[in-house]
Amino acid sequence: MAELKVNLCGVELKNPVIAASGTFGFGKEFEDIYDIGVLGGISTKGLTLEPRLGNPTPRIAEGYGVILNAVGLQNPGVDVFLRDDLDFLKSKNLAIIANVAGRTIEDYAGICERLDGKVDLIELNISCPNVKCGGMAFGIRPESVEEVTRAAKSALRKTPLIVKLSPNVESIAENALAAERGGADCVSLINTLTGMVIDIERRRPLLANNTGGVSGAGIRPIAVRMTSEVCRAVKIPVIGMGGITCAEDALQFIIAGAAAVQVGTANFTDTLAMPKIIEGLNRWLDMHGIADINELRGTLEFN
């Protein structure tokens, strides 16, 4: 069997397949289906300093090849995660990535300080409203990306920092460079695209929040293109995600330059999606006589 181990900011993953934040809970939810220890890692459900109830319902809508969500970062808060979930994840021998969010820069710095040294990596979700900037998301402008990254990094002494990039921007490569300037050890992309579904009988948006984040197989070509752009722009590692449903999808991101991938919506349509992707990576590499998956990374050649 081919070697699937990858190194991410000094953290060794047994394979490059990571559960994407918000689609896998804190891991316990899938434990009755398969041993989640087979995964390379898990990015937890988004954590905030205080518990959040999330948005009103309905907050999930379907489209062709995609889903929309406006859950609103419902979570029990970082202290409950540390008390009730962290030990379980540590027992599974996989990389633990704490996905974190906040309303202010101080929130981000505070939660990073709270988690420093307790998880393997921290992933900043910077697509959340910045209440000090009139509702603008931190992840939209390069200046705010750099600012929040620097604040979060300054609160960390032990844990590498991943910055999760929004695709709803003028240039995702520029924002990746801003994260790199701010001290990010890694970037991950793409977060969800912004979309809307209209209930034509009521002539109103189906989601109570009006808009939601679009994910699923339908966005993969956009995610691959953006991942390729970012991999060519920055010197730090990149985690690719967006519409991955099988090993062949994951390989596109790795060939584009990603060190690892995250799988999200596919877990809803097939609860065994990630173990199947890992098995599929082994098969594909063996069929092509490739001994180590790292040999494929960044081998994309343009026409």
N, C-alpha and C positions, 0 to 999 in steps of 0.2 A: 504494500500500500504506500501511496505517496506521503510525503511529509506535509502536514497541514499547519504546523505550528507557525505562528507569526508573533512578532514583537511589536508592541504598541507602547511607545514612550517608556520603554524599560519594563513593561509588564508583558509576560509571556502568556499568550492564549493558545490553547491546544488546537484550535482551528480559528479561521477568521469570521465565523458566523456568530453574530451578537443579536439578542432579542432587542428590538427597538422600543424605546420608551413609550409608555401608554398603551401598548398592545399585549403586554405580558404580565401586567400587575407587578408583584414583587416575587414572582416565580412559583409561589405555593399553588397558585391557581392552575398550573399545568402539571404539578408533581404527580397527580393521579393518572396522567396520560402517558408520560414517559419520564425517565430520569433526566432532569434538566442539566445534570452534570456533564452531559455529552456536548453541551454548547461551549463555544469559546468564551462567551460572556453574556451578561444581561445588563441593559440600561433600564434602570428602575422607572416606574411610573413617576412623573414629575413631582418633585418634593418642594414644599414651601416651608418657611419658618413656622407658620401657624396652619392649623387644619383649614381646608377649603371645601365647601360643599359643591362647587362647580356651578355651571349654568343651568337655567331652567330647561325642562324638557318641552318638546322633542329636541334632542341634541345629536341624533344620528340620522343621516339620510343616505340613500343609495343612488348610484348612477351606473352607467354601463362601464364596467371595468374599474370602477372607483367607488369609494365611500367618502362621505363628508362627515366630519365630527366637530362638534362645538362643546365638548365635555367641560371645558373651563378649568382644567387642572384640579379636578376633585382629588383630594388626597388627605391622609390623616395627619400630615405634618411630620417634620424631620425627627422629632423626638420619639414619636410612636414607631417610625421606621427603625430607628436605632434600637429601640427596646424590643420590638416584636418580630422584626424581619431580618435583621442583619446577621444574626447567628445562624439562621437557617441557610442563608445564601453562602456564608463562609463554609458551611459543611458540604457544599456541592462542588467545591474545587473548580470554580470558574471565575473569570474576571468580573468584579462587581463595579459597575459604573453607576454612580448616583446622578441622576438627571435632576437639575435644580432650577428653580424659577423664582422670580421676585417682582415686586412692583417698583422698587427703587434700587439704585446702586447699592445702598446700604443693606438692603435685603440680600442681594447676591453675595456681598462680602461676608455678611453674618452667617449665612447658611454654609458657605465654603469653609469658614473657620470652624463651624460646628462639626463638619464632616472630615476635616483634614486628618489624614493618617488612619481613618477608620474604614475607608473603601479604597479600591485600587485606582480608580480614576473618577473625576467629576466632569459631568457634561452640562455646560451652561445652555439652558433653553432661553435664548434672547429674543424670542418672538412673542414675548408677553408685553402687555401694555405698560408703558412707562408713565406713571401718573404725574411725574414731575415735568413731563414734556407734552402735556395736552393729549395724552393717549397714544402718542407715537410709540411704536415698538422699538426696543433697544436695537434690534437687529436690522433696521432699515438703513440708517446712515452709517458710513464708515467711521465717522467721528464718534458716534455713540457706541459702535461695536468695540472700537479701541478702548474707550473709556471704561465700559463695564468689564471688559476682559482684564484690563490693568488692575481694576479694583478687586476683582475676584482672585487674580493671581497673587496680589499682594497679601491676601488673607491666607494663602496656602504655603506651607513649609515642606510638606511631604508628598502630597498627592498631585499627580499630573492633571492638567486642565485641558479639556476638550471644549471647543466652542461650536455649538450647533447652529448652522447658518440658515437663514430664511431665504427661499427662492424668490420672494416677492420684492425684489430689489432691482435697481438699475444694472448693477454689475456684481454678481456673487464673487467673482475673483477679487475685486477691489475690497469687498468686505472680508474675504479670507485673509488678504494681506493686512488689513487693519487689525484683525484678531491676532495675526502673527506678530505685528508690531506691539500689541498690547501684552504679549507674553504667553499666548496660547501655546501649549505643547502639541496640539492636534486640532483639526477641525473636522466636523461631521456635517454631512449634507446629503439630501436636502430635507429640510422640514417641509411641512405640508404647504401646498399652494392654496390660495384663497378662492373659494367658490361659493355658488348659491344654487339651490334647487327651489323652484316655485311651485306651490300648490295651485294649479290652475283653476280649481273650483272655488277656492277662497281668495285667489289672486293675492296671496301673501307668501313670503318665504316659508318653506317647510320647517326650517330650523327656528327655534325660538330666538336664537341669537342673530338671525337673518343670514349670516354667512358662516362658513365653517372651513376647516382644513381638508383639502382634497388629497387622498392617498390611494394606493392600490396600483394594480398592474398598468393602468392607463397612463400613469405619469412617468413610467420608467425611461422612455427616450429623453425626456427633459432632464431627468436626474442624471442619466449617463453623460449627457452633454455638459451639464454644469460641473459634474465631478471631474471630467476631463479638463475643463477650463481651470478649475482650482488646483488640480494636481500639477499643472504646468506653471502655475503662478507662485505657489508657496514651496518652502523647503521643509516644512513640518509634515508629519504624517496626515493622511486623509482617510476618513471612514465614509464610505459611500452607502447611500440608501435611497429607496424610492421605487416601489413597484417590483421588488424582487420576489419571484415565486418559485424559482427552480435554480439548480446549479448553474445552468447556462446564463441565466440573468446575473447571478453573482459574479461570474467570470468576466462579464463585460466591465463591471466596475473595477475589478482587480487589474485587468489589462489596461484600463484607462489610467491606472496609477494608485488606486485605493489600497491601503494596507489591510483593511478589514471591511466588512459590510454589516449593515443592520437590516433585519427582516421584521416587518411590522404587520401590515394588513393581511398578508398571506396566512398569518396565524389564526385569523378569524375564519377563513375559507377552508383551511386544512390545518387542524391542530398539530399534525405531524410534519408540517412544512419544513421546519428547520432541521430535524434529523434527516429528512429526505434530501435536503440541500447538501448537508455534510456528506452523506453517502454518495450523492451525485458528483460532488467535487472529486472524491477519491476515484470514482469510476472514470471520469473524464480525464484526469491526470494520468491514470494508468493506461488508458486507451491511447493517449498521445505520447507515452514514454517520457513524461515529465516527473522527475523524482521529488521536486519541492515546489509548492505553490508559489513561493516567493520568486521563482524564476520567471513567472508570468507577469509579475507586477510591473506596470509601466511600460509594457512592450508594444503599446499601440503605435502603429505607423499610419500616417495620413496619406490619402490618395494624391 
